Amino acid sequence: MDRQRKRADSLDQNDSALELDSSPLSSCEHSGSLQQTHPTIMSADYEPVCSEEKNLDVDFVTRAKNNESIPMKDLCSDKVLGLYFSDGKRRVDYVLTYHIQKSGSTRRQSSKFGDNSFIRRLRRSLSKRSSRAPLQPKEDPEVAAQEHQTDYHEDDKRFKRDEFEENLQKTGLELEKDEGSTIPGVGFLKIHAPWNVLCREAEFMKLKMPTKKVYEVKQGSSVVEKIRMFIHKVTAPLHPKVDTSRAQCQKPLSHPFSREKQHLFDLSDKNKFFDSKTRSSIVYEVLKRTKCIKPKYPLGLTSLLANGVYTSAYPLHDGDIEGVSAEPNDRKLLYEQWASYSVFYKYQPIGLIRKYFGEKIGLYFAWLGVYTQMLIPAAIIGVIVFLYGCATVDDNIPSMEICDPRNNITMCPLCDQACSYWKLVTACGTAQASHLFDNAATVFFSVFMALWAVLFMEHWKRRQMRLNYVWDLTGFGEEEEDHNRAEYEFRVMQKKVKLEHSDLMDEKVKLTCTDRLPAYMTTVVMMGFMIIVTFVIVFGVILYRISIRAALHMSSHPVVRYNIRATVKTTAAIINLIIIIILDEIYGAIARWLTRLEVPKTDKSFEERLIFKTFILKFVNAFTPIVYLAFFRGRLVGRPGNYLYVVGSYRMEECAHAGCLMELCIQLCITMLGKQLIQNNLFEIGLPKLKKMLRKRKSEMVSIQEPVLHKPLKRYEKDQLLGPFVGLNPEYMEMIIQFGMVTLFVASFPLAPLFALLNNIIEIRLDAKKFVTELRRPIAAKAKDIGIWYNLLRGLSKVAVIVNAFVIAFTSDFIPRLVYQYMYSPDGTLHGFVNHTLSYFNVTDFDPGTEPLQPMHLGYKVSVCRYKDYRDPPWSSTKYELSKEFWAILAARLAFVIVFQNVVMLMSDFVDWLIPDIPKDISLQIHKEKILMVELFMKEEQGKRFAARDNQDNCTVPLSANQRPPQPRSRPVSQANCS
């Protein structure tokens, strides 16, 4: 035992093992400085104390033990229903739930509802029917053994809970259990942090709290302030009806809380000084530090949850949101002014969101609001570009030439044997539709969107700095320590044990790159494999398009043959959409598994690595089909008589005569709309509601087995039925992928900002409803920025310039039209452009077995057909070789990419330099706040000096004649008595 105790003491230094976060004060056996100073300490059974009347107290405890219902009139207050302890005074700051072991009779009675119900009933029926055994056992030995094993595990969990709760009490937290809840089989441990614990932990966490000092906030010059006030009055109907406790022109000074300087803070109402968000955050920090050291390794809250000792942990929502009896609270206000679809046109109450959910979630919704607002001008310009294409489609000369039947241009077959010759006039509809997105305004819109992305980033940086000032986050993160993760400490502990046995113990043990090398190799191999899988799936869709096109061409039904192109495009895009949605879920799980293998040291490192892996996999998954259509389709085809074949006899597909831009537009449209609609409706609405329904159904099934009292659900019971909060990464990832679709290929789909705007208007209210009504309340986390997501946004905005330059130059016909108009056109117009882009092919040069099976399909014999390419004619000495026009156009395309990229990048950098990151009025206010804080402390020091001087004068009294002079001491008597 002594050796084990020494071993536990040695491991106590690393007691953050198996814990998400740790602290320098994380000790299992807390010292006397952390002991509870509150006189009330709950007993071992944590019996609830209701009121001062003893009879009511005894009656409440007795009924609780007997699982009897308590009439509502006997309760102290309506506050007993979940938000407060049974005394109606101490607020529930945090809740831990655990599984309650049922009695043997109850377990046998409820076993028919278990997993092995059919086997157990079959055994019992067979044993009853057996006539040879006169005395049958009442219970199957195997079943009894399983139940004894279950009892052992449940006892072990109970012992760990007892130790953990005992250590929680040593920190000063107050506990109360409820094992007679309405939800059978679930016990609730309610945790309350008294005032002394809140003050101690707030000082340790360096929480900034508002002081009594209030100063006036000036928002820039008088002209700027007048303009801002005018805009505020004009947009007054768009602001949510949220009451502000203080005028916007006033702001209290904030300072890290200190128990020695409590006089600086307004403590007139201690119950409201720390709001519910702050109280739950403080309790969560204490829970993370507290450990159980009796097991082999120290177990923290995360490990206890993972091992099933506790089943869930969460803070409580403020109250109900519906019903006549629902009292006014922040949650109800958020539901009415934020989570309702009827207020979709209003601004978000960002301040109230931050007050209820914390700074990290508040920053996400603030960023989403800025992004949605910035999409409004982009959507307007995109619609104008689209309408310009609609207005000029009848005047477009290339479309008119394609639709003119007098040209009588015969095109070469689109596939071998099954396809026949076809007339160019049949592509009239595709050519006209392509002009809607491929016109002169496309280049202007691409430049605009590149500058829009820069303006969006700059606008968000300024908005973020303003929120940092308002939320008192200007100094946050400079002195914050990111503690080691549980898995990292556990691996370090294992490595330390190995080094002790090998006598290679160092002073400081940590995981090196050599230790992580297998994980890194696994990550590289798995990431590469997943990317290859994505490419293979896209290639499979390509083969589908090739084969289905050939099959449809062989059909004898005229309707099928007429809509071949539209059928192939649409079905392929839908297949790509389904694959993208399925692989997104798979890649998310794989990225998390790979990140855990690497054992990052801190939570910040873990989150950044996870985000990076998930982004790479999901980005490749979403954009690989689009990149293929934009840059590869139609360029790896070959020519008639010398086509490129893959997987045997599959001939690579060609673009339509108007180019692949239309197919790229269709793919983007279906992917954006389908991905947003399906993920929003199915994953964000359907799945949470389905899980909530299953949890309720499971609770009802259990209630059939046991007599459950018909009484209203308490607050912590209602929150137990809600879904757990899984983080903001899925929300951010969805918006980042959308941002990529809006900016990367906007040249081919000008309506993308409009679709994104409409989706985000719904997305904001959808996420709000999910956070307020469907999810448990998350732990409020502080953050001063959106982290790595900003870097990803900035990288996408830079890549978007290059991608759009290549889309305009190589995917559209913008450059070939310019080259023809200014180099080859006889009259300086686009007349004859279509004929210029088509080459000639002699049908006698077809490879054997590739010529059409029905060459007379058009009613006459074809000797020469046309195909889209720049090659020499068959009567030339260099027949079918790339012509001079091809090289001239290629040079123009490359020159356009270089010029477009450099010009747009230069303009973007100029805009970035022109707009300061920090608004001038905010920088002035931050400087003013520092000066006021220094003045406040100077006055405090002067007050202390005057008080000490007056105290010293009052303590110095003259000695009487018969008094004996004092003996010499190490310090004066006046100081000794007055200090």
Salt bridges, closest charged atoms under 4 A:
ASP21 OD2 - LYS288 NZ 2.95
GLU29 OE1 - LYS170 NZ 3.24
ASP59 OD2 - ARG63 NE 3.02
ASP74 OD2 - ARG63 NH1 3.47
ASP87 OD2 - ARG90 NE 2.78
ASP93 OD2 - HIS192 ND1 3.67
ASP93 OD1 - ARG279 NE 2.72
GLU139 OE1 - ARG108 NH1 3.76
ASP140 OD2 - ARG123 NH1 3.41
GLU142 OE1 - ARG123 NH2 2.95
GLU147 OE1 - ARG107 NH1 3.74
ASP151 OD1 - ARG107 NH2 3.09
ASP155 OD1 - ARG158 NH1 2.73
ASP156 OD2 - LYS160 NZ 3.41
GLU165 OE1 - LYS177 NZ 3.42
GLU174 OE2 - HIS38 ND1 3.27
GLU174 OE1 - ARG90 NH1 2.88
GLU176 OE1 - LYS190 NZ 2.73
ASP178 OD2 - LYS714 NZ 3.47
GLU201 OE2 - ARG200 NH2 3.08
GLU201 OE2 - ARG289 NH2 2.72
GLU203 OE1 - ARG259 NE 2.74
GLU285 OE2 - LYS288 NZ 3.22
ASP318 OD1 - ARG91 NH2 3.47
ASP318 OD1 - ARG777 NH1 2.99
ASP320 OD1 - ARG715 NH1 2.64
ASP320 OD1 - LYS718 NZ 3.07
ASP330 OD2 - LYS355 NZ 3.38
GLU359 OE2 - ARG354 NE 2.95
GLU359 OE2 - LYS782 NZ 3.45
ASP404 OD2 - ARG406 NH2 3.02
ASP416 OD1 - ARG651 NH1 2.97
ASP438 OD1 - ARG817 NH2 3.39
GLU458 OE2 - LYS461 NZ 3.13
ASP472 OD1 - LYS251 NZ 2.64
GLU479 OE1 - LYS206 NZ 3.51
GLU487 OE1 - ARG485 NH2 3.17
GLU500 OE1 - ARG7 NH1 3.74
ASP515 OD2 - LYS495 NZ 2.71
ASP584 OD2 - LYS675 NZ 3.41
GLU598 OE1 - ARG609 NH1 3.01
GLU598 OE2 - LYS613 NZ 3.08
ASP603 OD1 - ARG485 NE 3.33
GLU607 OE2 - LYS360 NZ 3.54
GLU653 OE2 - ARG545 NH2 3.07
GLU653 OE1 - ARG549 NH1 3.85
GLU653 OE1 - ARG633 NH2 3.43
GLU654 OE2 - ARG651 NH2 2.94
GLU663 OE1 - ARG633 NH1 1.69
GLU700 OE1 - ARG697 NH1 3.86
ASP719 OD1 - ARG715 NH2 2.94
GLU731 OE2 - LYS770 NZ 2.53
ASP767 OD1 - LYS770 NZ 3.86
GLU774 OE2 - LYS689 NZ 3.29
ASP813 OD2 - LYS868 NZ 3.31
ASP845 OD2 - LYS879 NZ 3.86
ASP869 OD2 - ARG871 NE 2.89
ASP909 OD1 - LYS798 NZ 3.46
ASP912 OD1 - LYS461 NZ 3.92
ASP912 OD2 - ARG794 NH2 2.68
ASP917 OD1 - LYS461 NZ 2.94
ASP921 OD2 - ARG228 NH1 3.56
ASP921 OD2 - ARG466 NH1 3.12
GLU929 OE2 - LYS251 NZ 2.99
GLU940 OE2 - HIS263 NE2 3.01
GLU940 OE2 - LYS944 NZ 3.70
